[in-house]
Amino acid sequence: MKNSLNKWRKHQILQKDQLLAAALPPTRMFTERNFFDFLARYSTVIVKPTTGYQGMGVIMVSAQGNQRYSVHSGTNRQILSGPGNACRHVKCW
């Protein structure tokens, strides 16, 4: 079995270096509060699993206005109404 660090742990290690930390995107563990805070701040949020590779499991959520959210994963795209529906969709993915 291969011993590897998950993405969150790697981010924490990289963030300890001042030079590297400046180049890292804002990152938080997935919680409903963090999800809603990031959507409000950035309008588009990338959600990545802590494990996985080659883009598998990556989801992009973009606020479209009028409480509508575009959710992309791979070649799939859905438009959902309400931030709660978008959050539930991401959590269930």
N, C-alpha and C positions, 0 to 999 in steps of 0.2 A: 504494500500500500504506500502510495506517495504521500509524504509529509509536506503539506503546503499551508500557507496562511490564507485566510479568507480575505476578501477585498476590504472589509472594514478594518481588520487588523493591519493590513498593509498601509491603508490610508493613515491610521494612527501613527505608525512608525515613520512614514514620510513626513508627516506634519511636525515632527520633532525637529526637523532640520529647517532653519529659517529660510534659506534660499528655496528649498523645495516647497515649503508651505505656501510661499507667495504664488506659486504656479498651480496649486491645487484648486479645483472648483469647490464651492461651498458644498459640504457633504454632511448628512445626518443619517442616523439609523431611521428606518421607516416606522413612524407612528402616525396616527391620524393628525395629531397636532402639527408635527413637522411637515406632513404632506400639505395641509391647508396653509401653513405659514409660507412654505416655498411657493405654492401656487399663487398666493396673494402677492408675493414679492417679485417673482420671476415670470409668471404667466405660463412658462413651459418648464416641466419637471421631468427629469430622467430618473427612473427607478430601476435599480440593478439588484439582482440577487447577490447575496454575499459570497455565494459559490457559483460555479459555472464558468463558461468560457465561450469565446467566439460570438458574443452578442446574444447567446441564448438566454431567454427570460428577461431581456431588457424591455422596458415599457416607457414610452414617452406620452405624457399627458399635457395637453395645451388648452388653456382657457380660450374659448371662442367668443365670449360675451354672452349676455342674457342667460347666465347659468348653464351654458352648454360647454361640454368638454370633449375634445378629440383625444381618443386613446389609441395609440399605435403600438403594435407588437408584431415584429416580423413584417409580413405582408398584410396583416389584419389591421383594419381601422374601423373604429366605432365612434359614433357621436352619442354621448350620454347627457342627460339632463340632471343638473344638480351636482354639487361637489361631493355629496355623500355617495351618490351612485358611482362616481369616478373612483373614489377611495375604496369602496367595496369591491369594485371590479379589479383594482390593482391588488388588493389583499387576497383575492380569490385566485389570481392568476397562477 
